[in-house]
């Protein structure tokens, strides 16, 4: 059996990020033809080694799980509070239009997207091993929800909340069974095809709101062609509002505003919509499709009888969320040098879903974009996520009437930018150059994801 993993450097609570590079990784070569690098605690668990830390900060061979909620004092540190508060403010403000957009993309009440962002983020931060993992809705998960056809259920709203809770249960079970190590078997060509198709689906799914024309068709591709053949029926005002938003997002995100440029762009687009409305041009606003209450939601219990119908979508949501969450774990190392555990992060994402579902939110998972926002904004600990939740709550309680004035074409413009950003041509070219088999697998995955409901394409 290999020797225990060398420990990372340790010190006070707020280590320099440079310490991340000092963490020693063990390279395992069980066979001459290949080696694998042990990059998180799940890899060590696969060897039968549980990794913990001694009281002195060094490694110890103990099978331990350290949920942050079990150490309340670790959730807030005065020395990092200022930086975390600023980062939380940035993420919290940005999450308002983004949360509405996720609900719109999922085909449900946009307010459910806000609640999913708020409670998923808080619930996840209490349990994940990756400090900056922000548990919010992702484009892929929202597309899956949109394909579930919740509108056909007797109580669509409670069916949505049931789906969120059931997704959380599946994630927690996966975490407790330590299935994190199995993610290494997910083919890169499959994931590239899937993510590319999700990006295209996000863009196509916003064309109705962007153009003001209700295209007809059984799926997004057919509806896109319907719009293409009926461009003369697109409405001028929504197209202008959406276009202004897109131009501002692309331009402002390159300035010092960074992620807040998205918020400014949506506000500016909504202001343009108000001008059109003053000239008697119809623009759909958030208030036209949903009431944004100036209060936080009460607990809503799931509908147990809906579990059989929702089980496959829940499994698909859990799989997508967990794979994307593993990407967050790999992309945002902990500043104290501790290695993340995919399995513990599974549990954290599951807890976020259960809390989001109980408080009437959409399914959530580890979000790469949101994690990047809070990290780039200068967060030094997971406390930034709690500050972000507080900011969202304050906005909902004090400015609900203003949130209702956000223009839907502006939100559609935001989602189009997100969808285009999801597509990575460089990764597609890399897979294509690898060989005919990976290219074929990627292409089949992309086509299937485009033409059949996403919860079945995933399975």
N, C-alpha and C positions, 0 to 999 in steps of 0.2 A: 504493500500500500504506500502511495506517495506520502512524503512528509507533510505536516500541516502547512497551510498557507502562511507565508510571512505576513505579519501585520502591517497596516499602514501607519504612517507617522501619526502621532497623537499630540494633543496639547489642549489649549483652552477652547472654549466654546466656539469661537469664530476664527477658524484657521484660514490661512491664505489659500486661495484656490490653487496656488502652485503646488500644494501638498498632494493634490490629486495625482500628479505625474509621478510621485514617489511611491505609490502603491505597487507592490511587487505582484506580478501575476505568474502563476505556475503553468507551464506548458506541458500538457500530457501527451505522450506519444505511445498509445497502447499497441499500435501496429506500425510497421515501417512505412506504409503508404500514406499515413496521415497523422496530423497532430491537431489538437484542439486547445484553445486557450480558456482557462477557467476564469471567467469574468464576473461571476456573481455567486451568491451563496447556494443557488440551486445547482450549479455545476459541481460544487463541493458535496452537496447532498447526494448527487448521483453516484459519488464514490463512497457513500456511507459516512461522510464526514460532516458533522454539524459544526458550524462556526459561530463562536460567541466571542466575548472579550472578557478578560480578567478585570479585576478591580483596578489594576494598574494601567489598563488601557491596551494591553497586549492581547494576542490571540489565545483562545482556549478552546479545547475540543469539547464544546457543549452544544447540544441541539437546543438552541433558544430562539424564540421569536420576540422581537422587541417592538411592540405596538406603541407609538408615541402617546396614545391616550392613557396608557398605564403609568406614564410619567408626566403628569400635568405641568410640573414646573419646567419641563423641557420645551413646552409649547410657547413659552414667552421668555425672551431674554432682553433685559433692559439695554444691554450694550449694542444689540442689533435692531432695536425697536424703530429708530428713526429711518434707517434704510428700508426696513421691511414695510413700514407705513407708507413710504413713498411708492414702493413697488406695488403694494396692495392697492393704492389709489389708482395707479395706472391700469392694473388688471381689472379692478372693479368697475371703473368707468367704461373701459373697452368691452366688458362682458355684457353691458346692457344691450347695445345694438346686435352684438354677436349672439346673445341668447335669444333675442327675438328672431334673428335670422335662422337659428337652428330649429326653432319651433315651426317657422314658416316652411323650411326645407322638409321637415318631417310631416307636413300636411296636417298639423294639429294646431290648437290654440297657441299662438306665439308666446303667451304668458307662461305656458308649461315649459317652454324652452328656458325662460328666465329662472324659473324655480329649479329646473334641473341643474343649471349652472351654479346657482347659489348653494343649494343643499348638497349637490354632488361634490362640489369643491370642499365644503366643510367636512362632510363625512369621510371623503378620501384622505384629507390631510391628517385625520386622527389615527389612521392605520397604516398608510403606505411606508415603505422603507426608503423610497426615493423622495428626498425632502422637497424638491421643486415640482414633483408630479402634480399637475393641475387636472383634476378629474372633472371634465365638462363634456358636453356633447361633441361628437366629431361628425364630419360630413358623411362618412361611410355609415355610421350608426343612424344618422337622421334619415338617410336614403332607405335603409332597411325598414325603419318605422313607417315611412311613407308607403312602402310596398305591402305592408301588413293588412291594409284595408280595415282599419279600426272603425271607420264610419259605418260599416255594415253590422257592427255589434249593437246590442240593446242599449248599452251605456258606454259610448265611445271613450269618454273622459276617464272613467274608472278602469276601463280595459287598458288604456294607456298606462295608468299608474300601476296596474297589476303587472303589465309587461316589464315595467322598470324594476319593480321589486323582484320578479322572477329572474330577470337578468342578473340582478345582484346576488340572488341565491346561487345561481349557477357559477358565478365568478368566485364566490366564497368557497363552494365545494371544490372547485378546481385548485384554489389556493391551499386549502387544507390537505388535499391529496398530493400537494407539491408537484403539480403538473407543469410548473414553469420551465423545467428542463426540456420538455417536449417541443417547445417553440422552435428549437434549433432545426427541427425536421420540416418546417414550413419552407417550401421552395421559394427562392428569390424571384424566379420567373413568374410563379403564381401570384405572389404579392405585387409585383410590378404591374402585371396585367390587371389585377383587381383594383389597385389604387388608381391607375390610369383611367379605368372605366368609371370609377367613382367620381373622379374629377370631371369627366365628360358629362356624367349624369347630373352632377350639381349644376353645371352650366345650362344644360338642356332643360332642367327642371324649373329654371327661373325665367324662361323666355316669355311665358304667359304674363307674369307680373311686370316684366320689363317692357313688353310691347303693348300691353293693354288689350291684346287679342286672345280670346279663349280658343286655343287650338284644340282640335279633336283628334283622338287616336287612343289605341290601347296601351301604348307605352311612350316614353319620352322621345324616342327616336322618330316614331311616326308623327307625334305632335310637332316635332321640330320641322319635319318636312311639310306638314300642313301649314305652318307659319311661313315657311319659305315660299310656298306657292300662293300665299295670300298676304304678301308684304304690304299691299295697298290698304289692308284693313288694320294695320298697326296704328296706334294712336300717337300723335305727335308729343303730347305733354308727358306721358310716362316714359317715353324713350329719352326725352331731354333730361328728365330728372335722374333716370338711371345712368345715363351717359356722364352727366356732371359728377355724379357720385364716384363712378369708376375712375374718371380722370383725376379727381381730387385724391382718392385713395392712393393711386399709383404715384402721384406727385408728392403728396405730403408724407408718405411713409419713408421717403428718402431724405426728409428734413429732420431737424432735431425733435419734432413731434413724435416720430417713430410710430408706435402702435396707436397713440392717441390721434394720429392723422385719420384713422378709420372713423373715429367718433366725430371729428370735425367734418369729415366728408359727408357722413350720414345727416348731420345737422344741417349742413349747407344744402344738400339735396332736398331735405324736407322743407327748407326755406324757399327754395325754387318752386316746390310743389304748392306752397302757400300762395305764392304769386300767381300761379296758374289758376288756383281755386278762386282767387279774387277776381279773375277774369272769366269766371264761370266755366272753367275747364275742369272736368272731373278727374281727381287723383285719389286712389284708394289709400286711406291712412290706417294705422293700427286700430284706431277706435272703430273703424268700419267693420272689422272682422273679430274684434275681441275687446272686452272691457278690462282695463288694467286696474285692479283694486288697489286702493291706498292702504293696504294692510297685508300682512303675511298670511299664507294659507294655514288652515287647520289640517290635522292629520286625516288622511283618507285611507280606509282599509281596502285591501285588494278583494277582487271577486274570485273566490277559489274555483268556481265552476268554469272560469275562463282559462284555467291553467292548461288543459289539453290543447286548446286551440292556439295558445300563445307559446307553447313549449319550443317548437322549432325556431320561431323568430327569436326567442330568448337565447337559445343555444347559438344562433348565428350572431346576435348582438354581442354575446359574451366572447365568442371567438375573435371577432373583429376588434372589440375593445381591448382584449388581452394582448393581441399581437401589436396593436398600436401602442399600448401601454409599455410593452417590452422595449419598443423603440425609444420611448421617453426615458426609461431606466438607463438605457445604454448611452443616450445623448446628453444626460444631465447628471453627472456624477455628484455624489455628496461631497460637500466641502471639507468634511472631517476625514475623508479618505476611506470611510466604511463602504463596503461593497453592497449594492442593493440585492434584494431577493425578489425575483419575479413572482414567486409564489406568495410572498407577503404583499406584494403590490396587487396581486389578484384579489386578495382579501380586502385590501384598501379600496379598490375600485368597486368591489361588491358592496362594501359598507356605504360607499357614496351613492350607489344605485338604490339601496334599500331606503336610505334617508331621503333621497330625491323622490322616490316613488310614494313614500308615506306623506310627503308634502307636495304632491301633485305635480311632479316634474317628469321630464323625458329621460330616457336611458342615457347614461354617460359612461365615459371611459377616459383613460389617460390621453390628454390632448397635447400633441407636440407643439402646436402654435401657441396655446395659452401658456404652456410651461416655458417656452422661449421668451414670451412677453415678460413674465414675472422675473425670469432670470436676467434678461437684458436690462430690465428696469432697476437692477441693483439689489434684488432680494438677497438676504444672507441666511435666511432660515425659512422653515415652513410657516412661521408666524405671518409672513406676507399673505398667505392664502386666507388666513382668518381676517386680516385687515380688508382684503378684497371682498370677502363675504359681507363684512360690515358695511362697506361702501355700497354694495348692491342693495342691501336691506334699506339703507338710508334713502337711496334714490327711489326705491319702490314706495316707501312710506311717505316721502315728502314731495316727490315730483311725478307721481303716477299720471297726472293730467298732461304733463309735457311728453311723457313717453308715448301716450296715445296719439300724439301729433306727428310721430315719425311716419314718413311716407313709405309705403310698401315697395314702389319701384326703386327707391333708394336702398332698401334692404336687399332687393333682388340684385342691384348693382354690386353691393358688398359681396353677396354670395357668388356672383360670377367671377369676381376677383379671386375669391377663395378657391373656386373650382379650377380656374386656370393655374393657380399656384400649386394645386395638388398634382397636376400633371408634370412629370419630370422627364423631359425628352432625353436627357443624358443617361438616365437609368434604362430607358427603353432601348437606346442605342447599345448600351453595354450588354444587355441581355441578348439583343439581336446578333451581336458579334460573337457571343459565346458559342453558338452552334445552332443547328437546325432544330434540335429537340427542344431546348429552352425557348427558342423563338416560337415554335408551334404551341408549346404549353402556354406561353404568355398570350398569344393571339386567341387561343380557344377560351382562356379565362376571360379575356377582355370582351369577346363577343357574347359569351354566355351571360356575363354580368350586365351587358347592355340590353339584352333582349328578354331575360326572365327575371322575375322578382328576386331581389337581392338576397333575401333570407334563404332561398333555395340555391342560388348561385354559390353562396358561401359554403353550404353543406356539400 
